[in-house]
């Protein structure tokens, strides 16, 4: 059994394992994002409701963050992670076997619930890390999570091009089984000292949102940015598959692969935050996301030139969202450790619900007004965050 005190650095191999586990687990709620077209066609979903394919997983994830993640302040963390992974495996198998929209959407909801194992792992890593190094370690772990989100899209598209959309869910279930076995063998145990009841625990989360201004602000900032992120990556595959570009699933996968480079922002901004530069870095992150959408509106869509600039916009957007994620989690994890899992649960649940709303509104906007309407909605979200940030006292 591995034991670590918070005064000693986390071994690099364990940091790498945390990062890899976060990436592999969180990818499960994003595999469907570039496959909205083929999944909706296969399950007879209309263009207006196709956004539910992504939204249900994000809703499940948000519910899990509110109802499951806080349990990490009460129960042994390793066991909670493994149980959540087991739920995710069963839901992935059900999604892969689905031939009708109802069972698939229910399975997507439970995939999201199980994937909250990620948000038990992240504060777990923070518990095992000295405060002076916490930004760096969280940045490294979050880079794994962001890589998982970003690589999920090209991997799903490539596998669908080779086989069918069902394949990615079966492959991921197999990967989750292997990960569960590995975590069972090497994860250290962590038993919280809290004796609070579950009802009081859940009730305390609302109080934390009211009494902790850092949590409240960081939650609103990232809800706006993640809503814009989800809107972009829900609607861009529809744009690329439209007659304007007429890309195949492989072409959409290559486009999504380019955006992965934005994940380098998490470890970079973790180090920047440790040096006390969180405020300018936050402003930069918000401007990057707004600028990404604005850039797409300056293009004459359909040309090779415009496709290249769409790639630039995707990289810029992913960079801004990754940066703000690392900055926000570092700020939140500097708050008292005894309710760190609840802090993380509130933060993640709120912004993932923002992401679910972004996906749904993005699909609706694309069906009603094409890319232009979706892009302007996406642009407004980081602008709202920036205006709210301007009211923050130094």
C-alpha positions in Angstrom: 0.0 0.0 0.0 1.4 3.4 -1.0 1.1 6.2 1.6 2.1 9.8 1.2 2.0 12.8 3.4 1.0 16.2 2.0 4.5 17.5 2.8 6.3 15.2 0.4 6.2 15.6 -3.4 3.9 13.2 -5.3 6.0 10.7 -7.3 6.1 11.5 -11.0 4.8 8.1 -12.0 1.7 8.5 -9.8 1.1 12.0 -11.2 1.3 10.5 -14.7 -1.2 7.7 -13.7 -3.6 10.3 -12.3 -3.4 12.3 -15.5 -3.8 9.2 -17.8 -6.8 7.9 -15.7 -8.5 11.4 -15.8 -8.0 11.5 -19.6 -9.3 8.0 -20.3 -12.3 8.4 -18.0 -13.5 11.8 -19.0 -13.2 10.9 -22.7 -16.3 8.8 -22.3 -18.7 11.7 -22.3 -17.1 13.2 -25.4 -16.9 10.3 -27.8 -20.4 11.1 -29.0 -19.7 14.7 -29.8 -18.3 14.3 -33.3 -20.7 11.5 -34.0 -23.9 13.4 -33.6 -24.7 13.1 -37.3 -24.4 9.3 -37.6 -25.8 8.5 -34.2 -28.9 10.8 -34.8 -29.5 9.2 -38.2 -29.2 5.7 -36.8 -31.5 6.4 -33.8 -34.0 8.6 -35.7 -33.3 11.8 -33.8 -34.3 15.1 -35.4 -31.7 17.8 -36.0 -33.3 20.0 -33.2 -33.0 17.2 -30.6 -29.6 15.8 -31.8 -27.8 17.8 -29.2 -29.3 15.5 -26.5 -26.7 12.9 -27.6 -24.0 15.0 -25.9 -26.2 16.8 -23.4 -27.4 13.7 -21.6 -23.9 12.6 -20.8 -23.1 16.1 -19.5 -26.2 16.2 -17.4 -25.3 12.8 -15.9 -21.8 14.1 -15.2 -23.3 17.2 -13.5 -25.6 15.1 -11.3 -22.8 12.8 -10.4 -20.7 15.8 -9.3 -23.5 17.0 -7.1 -24.5 13.6 -5.6 -21.5 11.3 -5.9 -18.3 13.4 -5.7 -19.1 14.9 -2.3 -19.1 11.4 -0.9 -15.3 11.6 -1.2 -15.4 13.8 2.0 -17.1 10.9 3.8 -16.0 7.6 2.4 -12.7 5.9 1.4 -11.8 7.5 -1.9 -10.2 4.5 -3.7 -13.3 2.4 -3.3 -15.5 5.3 -4.5 -13.4 5.6 -7.6 -13.6 1.9 -8.5 -17.4 1.7 -7.9 -17.9 4.8 -10.2 -15.7 3.1 -12.9 -17.8 -0.1 -12.7 -21.0 1.9 -13.3 -19.3 3.6 -16.3 -18.3 0.3 -17.8 -21.9 -1.1 -17.7 -23.3 2.1 -19.2 -20.7 2.0 -22.1 -21.7 -1.5 -22.9 -25.4 -0.5 -22.9 -24.7 2.5 -25.2 -22.8 0.3 -27.6 -25.6 -2.2 -27.8 -28.3 0.5 -28.3 -30.4 0.5 -31.5 -33.1 3.0 -30.3 -32.8 6.6 -29.0 -34.3 5.9 -25.5 -31.9 3.3 -24.3 -28.9 5.2 -25.8 -29.8 8.5 -24.0 -30.3 6.7 -20.7 -27.0 4.9 -21.1 -25.4 8.3 -22.0 -26.8 9.7 -18.7 -25.2 6.8 -16.7 -21.9 7.1 -18.6 -21.8 10.7 -17.3 -22.6 9.6 -13.7 -19.8 7.0 -13.8 -17.3 9.3 -15.3 -17.3 11.5 -12.2 -14.5 9.2 -10.9 -12.3 11.8 -12.5 -13.4 14.5 -10.0 -12.6 12.2 -7.1 -9.1 11.6 -8.5 -8.3 15.3 -9.0 -8.8 16.5 -5.4 -7.2 13.2 -4.3 -4.0 14.3 -6.1 -4.3 17.7 -4.5 -4.5 16.1 -1.0 -1.3 14.2 -1.7 0.6 17.4 -2.8 2.3 20.2 -0.8 0.6 23.6 -1.3 3.8 25.1 -2.9 3.6 22.5 -5.7 -0.1 22.2 -6.0 -0.6 24.4 -9.1 2.1 22.4 -11.0 0.6 19.0 -10.1 -3.0 20.0 -10.7 -1.9 21.5 -14.0 -0.2 18.2 -15.0 -3.3 16.2 -14.0 -5.6 18.6 -15.7 -3.6 18.4 -18.9 -4.4 14.7 -18.9 -8.0 15.4 -18.4 -8.1 18.1 -21.2 -6.1 15.7 -23.5 -8.8 13.1 -22.9 -11.6 15.6 -23.8 -9.8 16.7 -26.9 -8.5 13.3 -28.1 -11.9 11.7 -27.6 -13.3 13.4 -30.7 -10.6 12.3 -33.3 -10.4 8.8 -31.8 -14.2 8.4 -32.0 -14.3 9.7 -35.6 -11.5 7.5 -36.8 -13.0 4.3 -35.3 -16.4 5.2 -36.7 -14.8 5.7 -40.2 -13.3 2.2 -39.9 -16.3 0.5 -38.4 -19.5 2.0 -36.9 -20.3 4.4 -34.0 -21.0 1.5 -31.8 -17.4 0.4 -31.8 -16.0 3.3 -29.7 -18.2 2.4 -26.8 -17.1 -1.2 -26.8 -13.4 -0.3 -27.1 -13.7 2.2 -24.3 -15.5 -0.3 -22.0 -12.5 -2.6 -22.5 -10.0 0.2 -21.6 -12.0 1.0 -18.5 -11.8 -2.6 -17.3 -8.0 -2.5 -17.7 -7.8 0.8 -15.9 -10.0 -0.4 -13.0 -7.6 -3.4 -12.5 -4.6 -1.1 -12.5 -6.1 1.4 -10.1 -7.2 -1.4 -7.8 -3.6 -2.5 -7.5 -1.7 0.8 -7.1 -4.0 3.5 -5.8 -3.3 4.6 -2.2 -6.2 4.6 0.3 -7.6 7.9 1.7 -10.1 7.8 4.5 -11.6 11.2 5.3 -12.2 12.1 9.0 -15.6 13.8 8.5 -18.5 12.4 10.4 -21.2 14.5 8.6 -24.3 12.8 7.3 -25.0 12.6 3.6 -28.0 15.0 3.8 -26.0 17.6 5.7 -23.1 17.1 3.3 -25.2 17.8 0.2 -26.9 20.8 1.9 -23.5 22.3 2.8 -22.6 22.5 -0.9 -25.1 25.3 -1.4 -23.7 27.2 1.6 -20.2 26.9 0.2 -21.4 28.5 -3.0 -22.8 31.4 -1.0 -20.0 31.8 1.6 -16.9 31.2 -0.7 -16.5 34.1 -3.2 -13.6 32.4 -4.9 -15.7 29.3 -5.6 -18.6 31.4 -6.7 -16.7 33.5 -9.1 -14.5 30.8 -10.6 -17.6 28.6 -11.1 -19.4 31.4 -13.1 -16.3 32.2 -15.1 -15.7 28.6 -16.2 -19.4 27.9 -16.8 -19.4 30.6 -19.5 -16.2 29.4 -21.0 -17.1 25.7 -20.9 -20.5 26.4 -22.3 -18.8 28.1 -25.3 -16.4 25.1 -25.6 -19.2 22.6 -25.7 -21.2 24.8 -28.2 -18.2 24.9 -30.5 -17.4 21.2 -30.5 -21.0 20.2 -30.8 -21.7 22.4 -33.8 -18.4 22.3 -35.7 -18.8 18.7 -36.7 -22.2 19.6 -38.2 -20.6 22.5 -40.1 -17.7 20.4 -41.4 -20.1 17.6 -42.5 -22.4 20.2 -44.3 -22.1 20.9 -48.0 -19.9 23.9 -47.2 -17.0 21.6 -46.4 -18.4 18.0 -46.9 -15.7 16.4 -44.7 -15.9 12.7 -43.9 -15.6 11.4 -40.3 -11.8 10.9 -40.9 -11.6 14.6 -42.0 -13.5 15.7 -38.9 -11.2 13.6 -36.8 -8.1 15.3 -38.3 -9.7 18.7 -37.6 -10.4 17.7 -33.9 -6.9 16.3 -33.6 -5.4 19.8 -34.4 -7.3 21.3 -31.4 -5.5 18.9 -29.0 -2.5 21.2 -28.9 -4.5 23.6 -26.8 -4.2 21.2 -23.9 -0.6 22.4 -23.3 -2.2 25.4 -21.6 -3.0 23.5 -18.3 0.5 22.8 -17.1 1.8 26.2 -18.4 -0.9 28.1 -16.5 -0.4 26.0 -13.4 3.2 27.3 -13.2 2.1 30.8 -14.0 -0.5 30.7 -11.2 2.1 29.5 -8.7 4.1 32.7 -9.5 1.1 34.9 -8.6 -0.1 35.8 -12.1 -3.5 34.3 -12.0 -5.3 37.6 -12.8 -3.7 38.4 -16.2 -3.8 34.8 -17.1 -7.5 34.6 -16.5 -8.1 37.7 -18.7 -6.0 36.1 -21.4 -8.0 32.9 -21.3 -11.4 34.7 -21.6 -10.1 36.8 -24.5 -8.8 33.8 -26.3 -12.2 32.0 -26.2 -14.0 35.1 -27.4 -11.4 35.7 -30.1 -11.8 32.2 -31.4 -15.5 32.7 -32.2 -14.9 36.2 -33.6 -12.2 34.8 -35.9 -14.7 32.4 -37.4 -17.1 35.2 -38.3 -14.4 37.0 -40.3 -14.2 34.0 -42.7 -15.9 33.2 -46.0 -16.8 29.6 -44.9 -16.3 26.8 -47.4 -12.8 27.5 -48.7 -9.5 25.7 -47.8 -8.3 29.0 -46.4 -11.3 29.2 -44.1 -10.8 25.6 -42.9 -7.2 26.4 -41.9 -8.4 29.4 -39.9 -11.1 27.3 -38.3 -8.3 25.0 -37.1 -6.5 28.1 -35.6 -9.8 29.1 -33.9 -10.2 25.6 -32.4 -6.6 25.7 -31.0 -7.1 29.1 -29.5 -10.5 28.1 -27.9 -9.1 24.9 -26.5 -6.0 26.8 -25.1 -8.2 29.4 -23.4 -10.6 26.9 -21.8 -7.7 24.6 -20.6 -5.9 27.6 -19.1 -9.0 28.8 -17.2 -9.7 25.3 -16.0 -6.2 25.0 -14.4 -6.4 28.5 -12.9 -9.8 27.9 -11.4 -9.0 24.6 -9.9 -5.8 25.8 -8.3 -7.7 28.8 -6.8 -10.4 26.4 -5.4 -7.9 23.8 -4.1 -6.2 26.5 -2.0 -9.4 26.7 0.1 -9.7 24.5 3.2 -9.0 20.8 2.6 -11.7 19.4 4.8 -14.4 20.2 2.2 -12.2 20.1 -1.0 -14.3 17.4 -2.7 -17.5 19.4 -2.1 -15.8 22.5 -3.5 -14.7 20.5 -6.6 -18.2 19.0 -6.9 -20.0 22.3 -6.9 -17.5 23.8 -9.3 -17.5 20.9 -11.8 -21.3 20.3 -11.6 -22.1 23.9 -12.3 -19.8 24.4 -15.2 -20.7 21.0 -16.8 -24.3 21.9 -16.6 -23.2 25.1 -18.4 -21.6 22.8 -21.0 -24.7 20.8 -21.4 -26.7 24.0 -22.0 -24.0 25.1 -24.5 -24.3 21.8 -26.4 -28.1 22.0 -26.5 -28.3 25.7 -27.5 -25.5 25.2 -30.1 -27.4 22.4 -31.9 -30.6 24.4 -31.8 -28.8 27.5 -33.0 -27.2 25.6 -35.9 -30.6 24.2 -36.9 -32.2 27.6 -36.8 -29.5 30.0 -38.1 -26.5 27.9 -39.2 -23.0 28.5 -38.0 -23.4 32.3 -37.7 -26.1 32.1 -35.0 -24.2 29.4 -33.1 -20.9 31.4 -33.3 -22.4 34.6 -32.0 -24.0 32.8 -29.1 -20.6 31.3 -28.3 -18.9 34.7 -28.5 -21.3 36.2 -26.0 -20.5 33.6 -23.3 -16.8 34.5 -22.6 -17.8 38.2 -22.9 -20.2 37.7 -20.1 -17.5 36.0 -18.0 -15.1 38.9 -18.8 -17.6 41.5 -17.7 -18.2 39.7 -14.5 -14.5 39.3 -13.9 -14.1 43.1 -14.3 -16.2 43.5 -11.0 -13.7 41.4 -9.0 -11.7 43.2 -6.4 -7.9 42.6 -6.4 
